[in-house]
Structure formats: C-alpha cells, structure tokens
Amino acid sequence: MSNLFENYYKMADGTIKQVNPFTGTEVWTVPGRGNKPISNTIPKTSKKIKKQSPEAYCNFCEQTYLNTPPEKARMVKMNGKFVTLKGVKAENLFDTVAEFRRIPNLFEIVTYDYWVKNYSYQLSKESLQHKNEYLSSSEGVEHIVNILNLKLKISGFSDSQINSISLEEKLKMADAFFGGAHELIVSKRHYIEGAEYDVELCSSGELTPEEHYRYFLFTIEAMKDIFSGNRYIRYISVFQNWLANAGASFDHLHKQLVAIDEWGVAIEQELELYRANKNIYNEKAVNFASYHNLVFAENDYAIAFVEVGHRYPSIAIYSKSKNAMPTDHTRAEIRGVSDIVHACHAAMGSQIPCNEEWYYSPFDAQENIPWHILIKWRTNNPAGFEGGTKIYVNPISPEHLRDKMVPRLFELKNKKKIETFPIAFECPCKANCLNYIDGSK
C-alpha cells in the first residue's frame, strides 16, 4: 500500500483503507455496509426450549459431568465464596455444583502423544497421583473406560475393535486425560436463568462481572498449572470460540488452552516489531486509537478500542500493567482487564459469533508484549476478492463499530449490569498509558 494512505485513510467516496500495524493485513471498508445496529431481541426463527433442571442440553452441562474426561479442577461456591477443588473423583462429581470446570479436551489439537514421542515426556508426580487416585474406585475406572470407548467410536473404531483393547491398554491411553496440555474451562450454564428460547444462551456478557472475573482467574490458574507440569511448553494459546460460525463445537460457554512448543508466527512477528520500537504498542495501538477517537472504554488497569486492519470487526483490550504475562498480573489487574472484556461481551450480546484471543509475552522471551485480548466478530466471510488480492473487506468501519458499542455500554452502565468505568468521551486517553516497557523479565 502506498505511503500516501499510511495505516488509516478515508477516501473521498467514504471508503476506508486500513493496514494493521502488527500484521500488515490490508483491509477496506466500503460505505453503505454494516449499519445494522446490535440487536438482542428474540428472532422469529428461534425455537422454544424444553426446560431442564439440572441442565442437560449438551455434554458440558451440569447433568452430564460424566460425558467429559476426568476434570482437573472445579470452582464452586461455598458459603458465598468461590473455592477451587482439585481432582474431584468420579463418585463425588455431583456432590457440588461447578461454577467452572477445568477438563481435558477429548480431541486434542496438540496431543499427549506429541509430547511423549517428541520429547519423551512423562506424567508429572502430581498428574500420576491424580490418575492413581481417580482409578482407585470402580466409578473412576468405569468413567474413564466409557469416555475412551466413546472417543474410539467417534474416531472410527468398530465395537469389536474397541472390545479387543485390554483394560490395561485403555488405562494407559488415559494418561492423556491427566498429563495432556489441551484443556477447556467450561462455564456452568448453557442458557440464562429463565430462558425460553434457544437463542438465550449464557455468553460471557451474561455472566456477572464477579463471575466473569472468576472465569478469567480460573483460566489463568490453569495456565500456571499447565506450564509447571510440562517443561517443554513455550507458549499457551488461550482463546474462546462463541457460536458455531466462530468454530465452537458446543453452544456452551468455554475457553480453550492449547500448549505448544514454539511461540507461533504472530507472536514472533510482534517480538520483531518490539525490538525495532519498544513503544510500538503505545504508539501504534493505544495512542493511534486515541487520536482517531476509537477508544470507547477505560479503567485504571485496561483500555478498550477498535483496532484497525482486521478482516473481521475487532475490539482490542490492552492491559496497562508492567507485567507481560497474565500469570504475573495481580488480582486487581486481572479484575480490571476482566471488567472491560466482560463489558464488551455484554454490549455485543449473545447472538454475535466471535473469537476471543489472548496475546502476551512468552515466558522465555526477553521482550515484554503487553497482555492484550482481541474480540473478533465473525459476521462476514472472506471471498474470492480477498483470496486473490489479500485485501480484505470488513463491512463495519472502525467508527461504526465504536458507535455500536458506546450506546450499549452506557445503557448497561445505567442498569448496573457492568462495572462502572469511563466510556467514550469520559475516557482519560492518556498518551503512552501502557506500562509494559517498565516491566522486567
């Protein structure tokens, strides 16, 4: 793209041309598209649901705990406080109601075998103890065998092939449930309280600010455990796919954590940019957004704005902390980031498919990338024009996306459904407000 346009340029006809400063992605927004307001009304196509208590609408629901692999931890409410229980046994799964569950992914992206065969990885002492304790009861053995049989059946094994595998072999296969590094953080509810229609799903924005903070905190605690249990891990990809159009297998709120043995292209590219200009996240992200009036929410710990140059309408939330990793953030800092992210999801509503992606500095990098989260609306599909030109058409301009969010945030703020913090023109938008450069590794 010509230097004439720089990163953000509006043509005479209203076409907006953008280049993302971190990825180089070129995006055009053509006028007349994407003007539909955010709607949280019940569509005419929605269907009535048959109410269930406890819920059993999918394998992540409260009544179907035994349909997932053995959980590594759960967060419950006891005497009004959130408490984490680790290694709950099969026979005790229904003794408490989990607000959030941490479970292995039945079909891992990076498998347990990957770590074993490439690095000679072995179960940690803690993981082996968890496995032995889980298998100490007949209920635990039965649960694991049932889950493994299900996995094999879905993978194409016949009943005779499954039955020919010995119990000893199956229990060895179960090592993946205790030492794998692809996990899910599953929220309690499938639908909101009092739901009548199938679109009234419990999204991130339907949680209370406190529940959402606990969701974040529980996810970050899982990150710490995964890192500590496998020394070959260099990065953990954290993301949330909401609704089928965004890649979700279940319309039930959950995050995914996938450990990998490299940083990934996106992080490596950002590290190169950091080395060339340590202040790039202030200059090209926050300051740029402020100068173009794209900042729409801010508190003492985080700031939210529309980030330019994405093929999908994208919101960015940056932590102001000097700490580069979520696992190094204080609880107050985590709460601050969580409150802004929660408010963004609440303003969007539950009917927009989206990806929530976490970015942060790898623990074995010398550089400090500020923890930031992108929420990408999966409301448009790239077509032939994009494939041939590598110019992507985003139907919603940065200004229109901002203008969709701001009224909803004020509405939710007035209804006390989100935490109170400055919105839009109320935001201080102090230059260079990100403090990551002052951090140490």
C-alpha positions as CSV (number, residue, x, y, z in Angstrom):
1,M,0.0,0.0,0.0
2,S,1.3,3.5,-0.8
3,N,2.7,5.6,2.0
4,L,0.0,8.1,1.0
5,F,-2.5,6.1,3.0
6,E,-0.3,5.3,6.0
7,N,-2.3,2.9,8.3
8,Y,-5.7,4.6,8.1
9,Y,-7.0,6.6,5.3
10,K,-10.5,7.7,4.2
11,M,-11.2,8.1,0.5
12,A,-13.4,10.8,-1.0
13,D,-16.2,8.4,-1.6
14,G,-16.1,7.2,2.1
15,T,-14.1,4.0,1.5
16,I,-11.8,3.5,4.5
17,K,-8.4,1.8,3.8
18,Q,-6.6,0.3,6.8
19,V,-3.3,-1.6,7.4
20,N,-2.8,-3.4,10.7
21,P,0.5,-2.1,12.2
22,F,1.3,-5.5,13.7
23,T,0.3,-8.0,10.9
24,G,0.4,-5.9,7.8
25,T,-3.1,-7.0,6.9
26,E,-4.8,-4.6,4.4
27,V,-8.5,-4.0,4.9
28,W,-11.1,-1.9,3.1
29,T,-14.5,-0.8,4.4
30,V,-16.9,0.2,1.6
31,P,-19.6,2.7,2.6
32,G,-23.2,1.6,3.0
33,R,-22.4,-1.7,4.7
34,G,-22.5,-2.9,8.3
35,N,-25.0,-0.3,9.5
36,K,-27.3,-2.8,11.3
37,P,-27.5,-2.0,15.0
38,I,-26.7,-4.5,17.7
39,S,-29.9,-6.4,18.5
40,N,-30.6,-8.6,21.5
41,T,-34.3,-9.3,20.6
42,I,-35.6,-12.8,20.1
43,P,-35.6,-13.6,16.4
44,K,-38.7,-15.0,14.8
45,T,-36.8,-18.1,13.8
46,S,-35.9,-19.0,17.4
47,K,-37.4,-22.2,18.9
48,K,-38.8,-22.8,22.4
49,I,-36.7,-24.9,24.6
50,K,-37.8,-27.7,27.0
51,K,-36.7,-26.5,30.4
52,Q,-34.3,-28.9,32.3
53,S,-33.1,-28.6,35.8
54,P,-30.2,-29.5,36.1
55,E,-29.4,-28.6,32.6
56,A,-28.6,-31.4,30.1
57,Y,-28.6,-29.7,26.7
58,C,-25.1,-30.7,25.8
59,N,-22.0,-32.6,27.1
60,F,-20.8,-29.6,29.0
61,C,-24.0,-29.2,31.1
62,E,-24.4,-29.8,34.8
63,Q,-26.3,-33.1,34.5
64,T,-23.7,-34.5,32.1
65,Y,-20.5,-34.3,34.1
66,L,-19.7,-37.9,33.2
67,N,-19.8,-37.2,29.5
68,T,-16.4,-35.4,29.6
69,P,-13.0,-36.7,30.7
70,P,-12.0,-36.5,34.4
71,E,-11.8,-32.9,35.4
72,K,-8.6,-31.4,36.8
73,A,-10.3,-28.8,38.9
74,R,-13.6,-27.1,39.5
75,M,-14.6,-23.8,41.0
76,V,-17.6,-23.9,43.3
77,K,-19.4,-21.5,45.7
78,M,-19.2,-22.3,49.3
79,N,-20.7,-20.0,52.0
80,G,-20.8,-17.2,49.4
81,K,-17.2,-17.6,48.4
82,F,-15.6,-19.0,45.3
83,V,-13.4,-22.1,46.1
84,T,-11.3,-24.2,43.8
85,L,-11.5,-28.0,44.3
86,K,-8.8,-30.1,42.6
87,G,-9.0,-33.7,41.4
88,V,-12.7,-34.4,42.2
89,K,-13.3,-38.1,41.9
90,A,-16.0,-39.7,39.7
91,E,-18.1,-40.7,42.7
92,N,-18.1,-37.1,44.0
93,L,-18.8,-35.2,40.8
94,F,-22.4,-34.4,41.7
95,D,-21.7,-33.6,45.4
96,T,-21.1,-29.9,44.4
97,V,-22.3,-27.7,41.5
98,A,-19.4,-26.4,39.5
99,E,-19.4,-22.7,38.5
100,F,-16.5,-23.5,36.2
101,R,-14.8,-26.8,35.3
102,R,-11.3,-27.4,34.0
103,I,-11.4,-30.5,31.8
104,P,-9.1,-32.2,29.2
105,N,-10.1,-31.8,25.6
106,L,-11.3,-35.2,24.4
107,F,-9.8,-34.5,20.9
108,E,-6.6,-32.5,21.5
109,I,-5.1,-30.2,18.8
110,V,-1.6,-30.9,20.2
111,T,-1.9,-34.3,21.6
112,Y,-0.4,-36.0,24.7
113,D,1.4,-38.4,22.3
114,Y,3.1,-35.3,20.7
115,W,4.8,-34.5,23.9
116,V,5.7,-38.2,24.7
117,K,7.0,-39.1,21.2
118,N,8.9,-35.8,20.5
119,Y,10.2,-35.1,24.0
120,S,10.0,-38.3,26.0
121,Y,7.6,-36.5,28.2
122,Q,6.3,-38.4,31.3
123,L,3.4,-37.7,33.6
124,S,4.5,-35.4,36.4
125,K,4.3,-36.7,40.0
126,E,1.2,-34.7,40.6
127,S,-0.5,-35.9,37.4
128,L,0.4,-39.5,38.2
129,Q,-1.0,-39.2,41.7
130,H,-4.2,-37.7,40.3
131,K,-4.6,-40.6,37.9
132,N,-4.0,-43.2,40.6
133,E,-6.4,-41.6,43.0
134,Y,-9.1,-41.4,40.2
135,L,-8.6,-45.0,39.3
136,S,-8.8,-46.2,42.9
137,S,-12.6,-46.5,42.7
138,S,-14.7,-48.6,40.4
139,E,-16.7,-45.5,39.4
140,G,-13.4,-43.8,38.3
141,V,-12.4,-46.8,36.2
142,E,-15.9,-47.1,34.6
143,H,-15.9,-43.4,33.8
144,I,-12.6,-43.4,32.1
145,V,-13.3,-46.6,30.1
146,N,-16.7,-45.2,29.0
147,I,-15.0,-41.9,27.8
148,L,-12.2,-43.8,26.0
149,N,-14.8,-46.1,24.3
150,L,-16.7,-43.0,23.1
151,K,-13.5,-41.4,21.8
152,L,-12.6,-44.6,19.9
153,K,-16.0,-44.9,18.5
154,I,-16.1,-41.3,17.2
155,S,-12.6,-41.9,15.8
156,G,-14.0,-44.7,13.6
157,F,-13.2,-47.9,15.6
158,S,-15.8,-50.7,15.4
159,D,-17.3,-52.2,18.5
160,S,-15.2,-55.4,18.0
161,Q,-12.0,-53.3,17.7
162,I,-12.9,-51.4,20.9
163,N,-13.6,-54.5,22.8
164,S,-10.4,-56.1,21.7
165,I,-8.4,-53.4,23.5
166,S,-7.5,-54.6,27.0
167,L,-8.3,-52.6,30.2
168,E,-4.6,-52.1,30.8
169,E,-4.1,-50.6,27.4
170,K,-7.1,-48.3,27.8
171,L,-5.9,-47.1,31.2
172,K,-2.5,-46.3,29.6
173,M,-4.3,-44.3,26.9
174,A,-6.0,-42.4,29.8
175,D,-2.6,-40.7,30.5
176,A,-3.7,-38.1,28.1
177,F,-6.6,-37.1,30.4
178,F,-4.1,-36.4,33.3
179,G,-1.0,-35.2,31.6
180,G,-2.3,-33.6,28.3
181,A,-1.9,-29.9,27.7
182,H,-5.1,-29.0,25.8
183,E,-7.7,-28.1,28.3
184,L,-11.1,-26.5,28.5
185,I,-12.6,-24.1,31.0
186,V,-16.3,-24.7,31.0
187,S,-18.9,-22.4,32.5
188,K,-21.8,-23.6,34.5
189,R,-24.9,-22.5,32.5
190,H,-26.0,-23.4,29.0
191,Y,-28.9,-20.9,28.9
192,I,-29.5,-17.8,31.0
193,E,-31.8,-18.1,34.0
194,G,-35.4,-18.2,32.9
195,A,-34.6,-18.8,29.2
196,E,-37.5,-19.7,27.0
197,Y,-35.8,-19.7,23.5
198,D,-32.8,-21.5,22.1
199,V,-31.0,-18.1,21.4
200,E,-31.0,-17.2,25.1
201,L,-27.6,-18.7,25.6
202,C,-25.3,-17.8,28.6
203,S,-22.5,-15.9,26.9
204,S,-19.6,-14.2,28.6
205,G,-21.6,-11.0,28.8
206,E,-24.5,-12.8,30.6
207,L,-22.2,-13.6,33.5
208,T,-22.0,-11.1,36.3
209,P,-18.8,-9.0,36.5
210,E,-17.7,-11.1,39.5
211,E,-18.4,-14.4,37.7
212,H,-16.5,-13.2,34.7
213,Y,-13.5,-12.3,36.9
214,R,-13.6,-15.8,38.4
215,Y,-13.7,-17.2,34.9
216,F,-10.6,-15.3,34.0
217,L,-8.9,-16.1,37.3
218,F,-9.6,-19.8,36.9
219,T,-8.3,-19.8,33.3
220,I,-5.0,-18.1,34.4
221,E,-4.6,-20.6,37.3
222,A,-4.9,-23.3,34.7
223,M,-2.2,-21.7,32.6
224,K,0.1,-21.8,35.6
225,D,-0.6,-25.5,36.2
226,I,0.0,-26.4,32.6
227,F,3.3,-24.5,32.4
228,S,4.5,-26.1,35.7
229,G,3.6,-29.6,34.6
230,N,5.5,-29.7,31.3
231,R,8.9,-28.0,30.9
232,Y,8.8,-28.4,27.1
233,I,6.0,-25.9,26.7
234,R,6.9,-22.4,25.4
235,Y,3.5,-20.9,24.9
236,I,-0.1,-21.5,25.7
237,S,-2.7,-20.3,23.2
238,V,-5.8,-19.1,25.0
239,F,-9.0,-18.5,23.1
240,Q,-12.8,-18.7,23.2
241,N,-14.9,-19.6,20.2
242,W,-18.5,-18.4,20.7
243,L,-21.2,-20.0,18.5
244,A,-20.8,-22.3,15.5
245,N,-19.8,-19.6,13.0
246,A,-16.8,-18.9,15.2
247,G,-15.7,-22.5,15.4
248,A,-17.5,-23.6,18.6
249,S,-18.4,-27.3,18.8
250,F,-21.0,-26.6,21.5
251,D,-23.1,-23.5,22.1
252,H,-22.0,-23.7,25.7
253,L,-19.5,-21.1,27.1
254,H,-16.0,-22.3,27.4
255,K,-12.4,-21.3,26.8
256,Q,-9.6,-23.4,25.4
257,L,-5.9,-23.6,26.4
258,V,-3.6,-25.3,23.9
259,A,0.1,-25.6,24.9
260,I,2.7,-25.5,22.1
261,D,6.5,-25.9,21.9
262,E,7.1,-22.7,20.0
263,W,5.9,-19.1,20.1
264,G,3.9,-19.1,16.8
265,V,4.3,-16.8,13.8
266,A,2.1,-14.0,15.2
267,I,4.0,-13.6,18.5
268,E,7.4,-13.9,16.7
269,Q,6.3,-11.1,14.4
270,E,5.3,-8.9,17.3
271,L,8.6,-9.6,19.1
272,E,10.4,-8.4,16.0
273,L,8.4,-5.2,15.9
274,Y,9.0,-4.7,19.6
275,R,12.8,-5.0,19.1
276,A,12.6,-2.3,16.4
277,N,10.4,0.0,18.6
278,K,9.8,-0.8,22.2
279,N,7.0,1.8,22.4
280,I,5.1,0.3,19.4
281,Y,2.1,-0.8,21.5
282,N,1.6,2.7,22.8
283,E,2.3,4.4,19.5
284,K,0.5,2.1,17.0
285,A,-2.2,0.7,19.2
286,V,-3.5,2.9,22.1
287,N,-2.2,6.4,21.1
288,F,-3.3,5.8,17.5
289,A,-6.8,4.7,18.7
290,S,-7.0,7.8,20.9
291,Y,-6.0,10.2,18.2
292,H,-8.7,8.7,15.9
293,N,-11.4,8.6,18.7
294,L,-11.6,4.9,18.6
295,V,-11.1,4.4,22.4
296,F,-14.5,3.5,24.0
297,A,-13.8,2.1,27.5
298,E,-11.1,2.5,30.1
299,N,-10.3,1.9,33.7
300,D,-7.2,2.0,35.9
301,Y,-5.9,-1.3,34.6
302,A,-7.1,-1.7,31.0
303,I,-8.3,0.2,27.9
304,A,-10.5,-0.9,25.0
305,F,-10.7,0.4,21.5
306,V,-11.4,-0.6,17.9
307,E,-8.2,-1.9,16.3
308,V,-7.7,-1.2,12.6
309,G,-6.7,-3.6,9.9
310,H,-8.6,-6.7,10.8
311,R,-10.6,-8.8,8.3
312,Y,-13.3,-9.1,10.9
313,P,-14.7,-6.2,13.1
314,S,-12.3,-6.3,16.0
315,I,-12.1,-4.9,19.5
316,A,-8.9,-4.7,21.4
317,I,-8.5,-4.7,25.2
318,Y,-5.0,-3.9,26.5
319,S,-3.7,-4.3,30.0
320,K,-1.9,-1.3,31.3
321,S,0.2,-3.4,33.7
322,K,4.0,-3.6,33.6
323,N,3.6,-7.4,33.8
324,A,3.8,-9.0,30.4
325,M,2.1,-12.3,31.2
326,P,-1.4,-12.9,32.6
327,T,0.1,-15.2,35.2
328,D,2.2,-12.3,36.6
329,H,-0.7,-9.9,36.9
330,T,-2.1,-9.0,40.3
331,R,-5.6,-9.9,41.1
332,A,-6.6,-6.2,40.9
333,E,-5.0,-6.1,37.4
334,I,-6.8,-9.2,36.3
335,R,-10.1,-7.9,37.6
336,G,-9.5,-4.6,35.7
337,V,-9.0,-6.4,32.4
338,S,-11.8,-8.8,33.1
339,D,-14.3,-6.0,33.7
340,I,-13.6,-4.3,30.4
341,V,-13.7,-7.6,28.5
342,H,-17.0,-8.6,30.2
343,A,-18.5,-5.2,29.3
344,C,-17.6,-5.6,25.7
345,H,-19.2,-9.0,25.6
346,A,-22.3,-7.7,27.4
347,A,-22.6,-4.8,24.9
348,M,-22.4,-7.2,22.0
349,G,-25.0,-9.5,23.3
350,S,-25.1,-13.3,23.0
351,Q,-26.1,-13.5,19.3
352,I,-22.9,-12.4,17.6
353,P,-20.4,-15.2,16.8
354,C,-17.0,-14.2,17.9
355,N,-13.5,-15.3,18.8
356,E,-11.7,-14.0,21.9
357,E,-8.0,-14.4,21.5
358,W,-5.3,-13.7,24.2
359,Y,-1.9,-12.4,23.3
360,Y,1.0,-11.9,25.8
361,S,4.8,-12.2,26.1
362,P,6.2,-15.7,26.1
363,F,7.8,-16.6,29.5
364,D,11.1,-17.4,27.8
365,A,11.3,-14.2,25.8
366,Q,13.3,-11.2,26.8
367,E,10.8,-8.8,25.4
368,N,7.6,-7.5,27.0
369,I,4.5,-7.8,24.9
370,P,1.6,-6.3,26.9
371,W,-1.2,-8.8,27.6
372,H,-4.0,-7.9,25.2
373,I,-7.2,-9.5,24.1
374,L,-8.9,-9.3,20.7
375,I,-12.6,-9.9,20.3
376,K,-13.3,-10.6,16.6
377,W,-16.9,-10.6,15.3
378,R,-17.3,-13.5,12.9
379,T,-20.0,-11.8,10.9
380,N,-18.5,-11.8,7.4
381,N,-16.9,-14.4,5.2
382,P,-13.8,-13.7,3.1
383,A,-14.5,-14.4,-0.6
384,G,-12.6,-14.6,-3.9
385,F,-11.7,-10.9,-4.0
386,E,-9.8,-11.3,-0.7
387,G,-8.1,-14.5,-1.8
388,G,-6.8,-13.1,-5.0
389,T,-5.7,-9.6,-3.7
390,K,-5.0,-10.2,0.0
391,I,-7.1,-7.1,0.5
392,Y,-9.9,-8.0,2.9
393,V,-13.3,-6.3,3.0
394,N,-14.6,-5.6,6.5
395,P,-18.2,-4.5,6.4
396,I,-18.1,-2.4,9.6
397,S,-15.8,0.6,9.7
398,P,-13.9,1.3,13.0
399,E,-16.1,4.3,13.6
400,H,-19.3,2.3,13.1
401,L,-18.1,-0.4,15.4
402,R,-17.3,2.1,18.1
403,D,-20.7,3.7,17.6
404,K,-22.4,0.3,18.0
405,M,-20.6,-0.3,21.3
406,V,-20.9,3.0,23.0
407,P,-24.7,3.4,23.4
408,R,-25.0,-0.2,24.7
409,L,-22.2,0.4,27.2
410,F,-23.9,3.4,28.6
411,E,-27.2,1.5,28.7
412,L,-25.6,-1.4,30.6
413,K,-23.8,1.0,32.9
414,N,-27.0,2.8,33.8
415,K,-28.7,-0.6,34.5
416,K,-25.7,-1.6,36.7
417,K,-25.1,-4.7,34.7
418,I,-21.4,-3.9,34.1
419,E,-18.8,-2.3,36.4
420,T,-18.6,1.5,36.4
421,F,-15.7,3.0,34.4
422,P,-15.2,5.8,31.9
423,I,-16.9,5.3,28.5
424,A,-16.1,7.0,25.2
425,F,-15.6,10.8,25.8
426,E,-15.2,10.1,29.5
427,C,-12.0,8.1,29.0
428,P,-8.8,9.9,30.0
429,C,-6.9,8.5,27.0
430,K,-3.5,9.5,28.5
431,A,-0.7,9.1,25.9
432,N,1.6,6.1,26.5
433,C,-0.7,4.6,29.2
434,L,0.7,1.1,28.7
435,N,3.4,0.4,31.2
436,Y,4.8,-2.8,29.8
437,I,8.2,-1.2,28.9
438,D,8.9,-0.7,32.6
439,G,8.4,-4.4,33.4
440,S,11.3,-6.8,33.7
441,K,11.6,-10.4,32.5
